[in-house]
Amino acid sequence: MLSRTIRRSLLDTGIPSSALPPTFLLPNRARYFQTTTQHVESPAASFEASQLPTTVSRAPVSVPPRVLTKRTVPPPPAPIETPLALSESVKELLPLLATQPSHYVSAHIHGKPYLVTVGDMVRLPFHMPGVVPGDVLRLNRASSLGSRDYTLKGTPYVDERLFECRARVMGVEAEPMRIKEKTKRRNRKIKTVRSKLKFTILRISDLKIKTLEEIEQ
């Protein structure tokens, strides 16, 4: 109150501000009146009301629906339409190979070769998907065909139009349950692993090597 009274008395007397004592000699309240007030406008006040957006909207995000598809067995490969070119040696020896009995074939099933003849039972070391007992499969990949005296080798496979090899699915077998305990050094935990593998059984029902007349048809 004292500083305000002194301030009013000095203003009433008309003493210029240059004659007043320095600011640091005045009381705190008087120093507040001597300082210049700074007005800082907020950023929002500098814009007009018409420039401000009234509502904020977000563009809808379109999410494609999830399509569930059923897994199906792929269709068989299309027949080969390119003409079959045979060398002179193959044309000469293929009839001899076809007429000599006891043929064998080195058929490839899922990348693994199996040397079989008619009547053999093949125990595949895996469970072939998509087949049931009674199905007839055509084995069209073979690296070699042969008999007692002749052998026809492919590069890497023999053309499937030269032979017919069919196998019938007999069933599925399973081995006994295996139980194995796995441990680690300086670790008291024991992990028990159970495994029971399944195998597919095939029987070679037909093996025929075609003649030149059947190939040219």
C-alpha positions in Angstrom: 0.0 0.0 0.0 2.9 2.3 0.7 4.4 1.9 -2.7 1.0 2.5 -4.5 0.5 5.7 -2.4 4.0 7.0 -3.4 3.3 6.2 -7.0 0.0 8.1 -7.0 1.6 11.1 -5.2 4.4 11.3 -7.8 1.9 11.2 -10.7 -0.2 13.9 -9.2 2.7 16.2 -8.8 3.6 15.9 -12.5 7.2 14.8 -12.0 8.6 13.4 -15.3 9.6 9.8 -15.4 13.2 10.7 -16.2 13.5 12.3 -12.7 12.4 9.1 -10.9 15.0 7.0 -9.3 16.3 3.9 -11.0 14.0 0.8 -11.0 16.3 -1.3 -8.8 16.0 1.3 -6.0 12.2 1.1 -6.0 10.2 -1.5 -4.0 9.1 -4.6 -5.7 5.6 -3.4 -6.2 6.8 -0.2 -7.8 9.2 -2.1 -10.0 6.3 -4.1 -11.4 4.5 -0.9 -12.5 7.6 0.5 -14.1 8.2 -2.6 -16.4 6.6 -2.9 -19.8 3.9 -5.5 -20.2 4.3 -7.8 -23.2 1.2 -9.2 -24.9 1.7 -12.5 -26.6 -1.1 -13.8 -28.8 -1.8 -17.4 -29.0 -1.5 -19.1 -32.4 -5.1 -20.0 -32.5 -6.2 -16.3 -32.0 -4.3 -15.3 -35.2 -6.7 -17.3 -37.3 -10.2 -16.2 -38.1 -13.1 -18.3 -36.9 -14.2 -19.0 -40.5 -10.8 -20.5 -41.3 -11.0 -23.1 -38.5 -12.5 -26.5 -39.5 -15.7 -27.2 -37.7 -15.4 -31.0 -37.8 -12.6 -33.4 -38.4 -13.5 -36.5 -40.5 -11.3 -39.5 -41.4 -11.6 -41.3 -44.7 -12.9 -44.8 -44.2 -10.4 -47.6 -44.6 -11.7 -50.4 -46.8 -10.6 -53.8 -45.5 -10.9 -56.6 -48.1 -13.0 -59.5 -46.8 -11.1 -62.7 -45.9 -11.8 -65.4 -48.4 -11.5 -69.0 -47.1 -10.6 -71.5 -49.7 -10.7 -75.3 -49.4 -7.5 -77.2 -50.2 -8.0 -79.5 -53.1 -5.9 -82.1 -54.9 -4.2 -80.5 -58.0 -5.4 -81.9 -61.3 -3.3 -84.3 -63.3 -0.8 -82.8 -65.7 -1.9 -82.1 -69.2 -0.8 -84.6 -71.9 2.3 -83.8 -73.8 1.4 -82.5 -77.3 4.9 -82.2 -78.8 5.9 -85.0 -81.1 8.1 -87.7 -79.7 11.6 -87.7 -81.4 13.3 -91.1 -81.1 16.9 -91.8 -82.2 17.7 -94.7 -84.6 19.2 -96.8 -81.8 16.0 -96.4 -79.7 13.8 -97.3 -82.7 15.9 -100.4 -83.2 16.2 -101.7 -79.7 12.9 -100.6 -78.2 10.9 -103.5 -79.8 13.5 -105.9 -78.4 13.1 -104.4 -74.9 9.3 -104.6 -75.2 9.2 -108.2 -76.2 11.6 -109.5 -73.6 9.7 -110.3 -70.3 10.5 -109.4 -66.7 10.7 -105.6 -67.1 11.7 -103.4 -64.2 11.5 -99.6 -63.8 13.3 -97.1 -61.5 10.3 -95.0 -60.6 10.6 -91.7 -58.7 8.0 -90.9 -56.1 8.3 -87.6 -54.4 11.9 -87.3 -55.6 13.1 -90.7 -54.3 13.9 -93.6 -56.7 12.4 -97.1 -56.2 13.5 -100.0 -58.4 10.4 -102.2 -58.8 8.8 -104.7 -61.0 5.2 -106.1 -61.3 3.9 -107.4 -58.0 6.4 -105.6 -55.7 5.1 -103.9 -52.5 6.5 -100.5 -51.9 6.5 -99.1 -48.4 6.9 -95.3 -48.7 8.6 -93.7 -45.7 5.9 -91.0 -45.4 2.1 -90.7 -45.5 1.1 -89.7 -49.0 -1.6 -87.0 -48.8 -4.8 -87.1 -50.8 -5.0 -90.9 -51.4 -7.2 -93.6 -50.0 -6.9 -97.4 -50.1 -8.0 -98.6 -53.6 -6.7 -95.7 -55.6 -4.7 -96.4 -58.7 -1.7 -94.1 -59.3 0.3 -93.8 -62.5 4.0 -93.4 -61.9 5.1 -91.3 -64.9 8.6 -90.4 -63.7 11.3 -93.0 -64.3 15.0 -92.7 -64.7 15.5 -96.1 -66.3 13.6 -98.9 -67.9 15.0 -102.3 -68.5 14.8 -106.1 -68.8 17.4 -108.9 -68.6 19.5 -107.7 -71.6 18.4 -104.2 -72.4 18.2 -100.9 -70.4 16.7 -97.6 -71.5 18.0 -94.6 -69.5 16.5 -91.1 -69.4 18.1 -87.6 -69.2 17.1 -87.3 -66.5 13.7 -89.0 -67.0 12.4 -91.3 -69.6 9.5 -89.9 -71.7 6.3 -91.0 -70.1 4.8 -91.9 -73.5 7.2 -94.9 -73.8 5.8 -96.9 -70.8 2.9 -97.3 -68.4 3.5 -98.0 -64.8 0.6 -98.2 -62.3 0.5 -98.8 -58.6 -2.5 -99.4 -56.3 -2.7 -98.0 -52.8 -3.1 -100.9 -50.4 -3.4 -98.9 -47.2 -1.5 -97.0 -44.4 0.6 -98.5 -41.7 1.9 -97.0 -38.5 4.9 -97.9 -36.4 4.7 -98.4 -32.7 4.8 -95.3 -30.5 8.3 -94.2 -29.8 9.1 -92.4 -26.5 12.5 -90.7 -26.2 13.8 -88.6 -23.2 15.9 -85.7 -24.0 18.2 -84.1 -21.4 20.8 -81.4 -21.3 24.0 -81.1 -19.2 23.6 -79.4 -15.8 19.9 -79.2 -16.3 17.4 -81.4 -14.3 14.6 -80.9 -16.8 13.7 -84.0 -18.8 11.8 -83.5 -22.1 9.7 -86.4 -23.3 9.2 -86.7 -27.1 6.6 -89.0 -28.6 6.6 -89.9 -32.3 4.5 -92.3 -34.4 5.2 -92.3 -38.1 2.8 -93.4 -40.8 3.7 -95.1 -44.1 1.8 -95.6 -47.3 1.8 -99.1 -48.9 1.7 -99.4 -52.7 1.6 -102.4 -54.9 2.9 -102.3 -58.5 0.0 -103.7 -60.5 1.0 -102.9 -64.1 4.2 -102.3 -66.0 4.1 -102.1 -69.8 6.6 -100.8 -72.4 4.9 -99.6 -75.5 5.8 -100.6 -79.0 6.6 -98.2 -81.9 3.1 -98.8 -83.3 1.5 -97.7 -80.1 3.7 -94.6 -79.8 3.0 -93.4 -83.3 -0.7 -93.5 -82.8 
